[in-house]
Amino acid sequence: MKNKAKRGISLIVTFLGAVLAVGSSAGEKQVFSTWEGLEADKCASVWLIRRFIAPGTEVRFYPRGATITAGIAFDTPDAQFRRYHNKATFETLIEHYRIEGEKLNHIARVIHDIEVNVWERKMMPETDKVSADIRAIISRGNNTQALINHYGLKVHSLED
């Protein structure tokens, strides 16, 4: 059980690093858009999109509350792919795109534990560790804008 939990933590922290480190490549890209602000569900969703749904996609971050004018919106209150009372954004993406895999299901359970199962007893033994690791990585930037810019993710303002 300990080895499985360690592999899960390692996999989740690795995908977070990959989310933040992926740069852009030339050519026409599919676009997914969300609001600024990073947390476990959004980071996991970006990773899922870039790895399984639309490799090479451009992820655009708009100011919180802005109308998203391009691409497929996710992790915002009115988006099809968002957090619900019983599901994380990551889970809605997996369900919609019919992505399967034991490791992805494990990640989904941890993200659910972090984002949806807020006040309940945690179901996954590695949830607290993963949550702390993700917060530590995100906190390395002075603010969301600086962190996004540092990792080369395209940011659009209301004027764009």
C-alpha positions in Angstrom: 0.0 0.0 0.0 2.8 2.4 0.8 4.5 1.9 -2.5 1.2 2.4 -4.4 0.7 5.7 -2.5 4.2 6.8 -3.2 3.8 6.0 -6.9 0.6 8.0 -6.9 2.2 11.0 -5.2 5.2 10.8 -7.6 2.9 10.6 -10.6 0.8 13.6 -9.5 3.7 15.8 -8.7 5.4 14.9 -12.0 2.3 15.8 -14.0 2.1 19.1 -12.2 5.7 19.9 -13.2 4.8 18.9 -16.7 1.8 21.2 -16.8 3.9 24.1 -15.8 6.9 23.3 -18.0 5.1 22.6 -21.3 5.9 25.4 -23.8 4.2 26.2 -27.1 5.0 24.8 -30.5 4.5 26.2 -34.0 1.3 25.6 -36.0 -2.4 25.8 -35.5 -3.5 24.6 -32.1 -6.7 23.8 -30.4 -7.4 26.3 -27.6 -8.7 25.6 -24.1 -9.4 28.6 -21.9 -9.8 29.3 -18.2 -9.4 32.0 -15.6 -6.2 32.8 -13.8 -5.4 31.1 -10.6 -3.8 27.7 -10.1 -5.0 24.9 -7.8 -4.9 21.2 -8.0 -7.9 20.6 -10.2 -6.9 23.2 -12.8 -3.3 21.9 -12.9 -4.5 18.3 -13.3 -7.0 19.4 -15.9 -4.4 21.2 -18.0 -2.2 18.2 -17.8 -5.0 15.9 -18.9 -5.9 18.2 -21.8 -2.4 18.4 -23.0 -1.6 14.7 -22.5 -4.7 12.9 -23.5 -7.4 15.2 -25.0 -5.5 17.7 -27.3 -1.7 17.3 -27.3 0.0 20.5 -28.2 -3.0 22.6 -27.3 -2.7 26.2 -26.2 -4.1 27.0 -22.8 -5.2 30.6 -22.3 -5.6 32.2 -18.9 -8.1 35.1 -18.7 -8.5 37.4 -15.7 -10.9 36.0 -13.1 -14.4 36.9 -14.0 -13.6 37.8 -17.6 -15.7 36.5 -20.5 -13.8 33.7 -22.3 -13.9 34.6 -25.9 -11.8 31.8 -27.5 -11.5 28.1 -27.2 -13.2 25.5 -25.0 -13.8 27.0 -21.5 -13.0 24.8 -18.5 -12.8 25.3 -14.7 -15.0 28.4 -14.7 -18.5 28.6 -13.2 -20.4 28.5 -16.6 -18.1 26.1 -18.5 -19.3 22.6 -19.5 -16.1 21.3 -17.9 -16.2 22.6 -14.4 -16.3 21.5 -10.8 -19.7 20.4 -9.6 -20.9 19.5 -6.1 -19.9 15.9 -6.7 -17.2 16.1 -9.4 -13.9 17.9 -10.0 -13.2 19.5 -13.4 -10.7 16.7 -14.0 -13.4 14.1 -13.6 -15.8 15.9 -16.0 -13.1 15.9 -18.7 -12.3 12.2 -18.2 -16.0 11.4 -18.4 -16.8 13.5 -21.4 -13.8 12.4 -23.5 -14.1 8.8 -22.2 -10.5 8.5 -21.1 -9.8 5.3 -19.2 -6.9 4.0 -17.2 -6.1 2.8 -13.7 -3.5 5.5 -13.0 -5.9 8.2 -14.3 -8.6 6.9 -12.1 -6.3 7.0 -9.2 -5.3 10.7 -10.0 -9.0 11.5 -10.3 -9.8 10.1 -6.9 -7.0 12.2 -5.3 -8.1 15.4 -7.1 -11.7 14.6 -6.1 -10.4 14.2 -2.5 -8.6 17.6 -2.7 -11.2 19.6 -4.5 -14.6 18.1 -3.8 -14.2 16.2 -0.6 -13.2 19.3 1.3 -14.9 18.8 4.6 -15.1 15.0 4.7 -12.6 12.5 5.8 -10.0 12.0 3.0 -10.4 8.7 1.2 -7.0 8.5 -0.4 -3.9 8.1 1.9 -1.8 10.4 -0.2 -4.3 13.3 -0.6 -2.8 15.5 2.1 0.8 15.0 0.8 -0.2 15.7 -2.8 -2.2 18.7 -1.8 0.8 20.1 0.1 3.2 19.4 -2.7 0.9 21.1 -5.3 0.5 24.2 -3.0 4.3 24.3 -2.6 4.9 24.2 -6.3 2.3 26.9 -7.0 3.6 29.1 -4.3 7.0 29.3 -5.9 5.7 32.2 -8.1 5.0 35.6 -6.5 1.5 35.5 -8.0 -0.4 33.6 -10.6 0.5 36.0 -13.4 4.3 35.7 -12.6 4.1 31.9 -12.4 2.1 31.6 -15.7 4.6 34.0 -17.4 7.6 32.1 -16.0 6.4 28.9 -17.6 5.5 30.5 -20.9 1.7 30.0 -20.8 -0.1 32.5 -23.0 -2.2 34.9 -21.0 -5.0 37.1 -22.5 -6.4 40.2 -21.0 -9.9 41.6 -21.6 -8.5 43.8 -24.4 -7.2 40.8 -26.4 
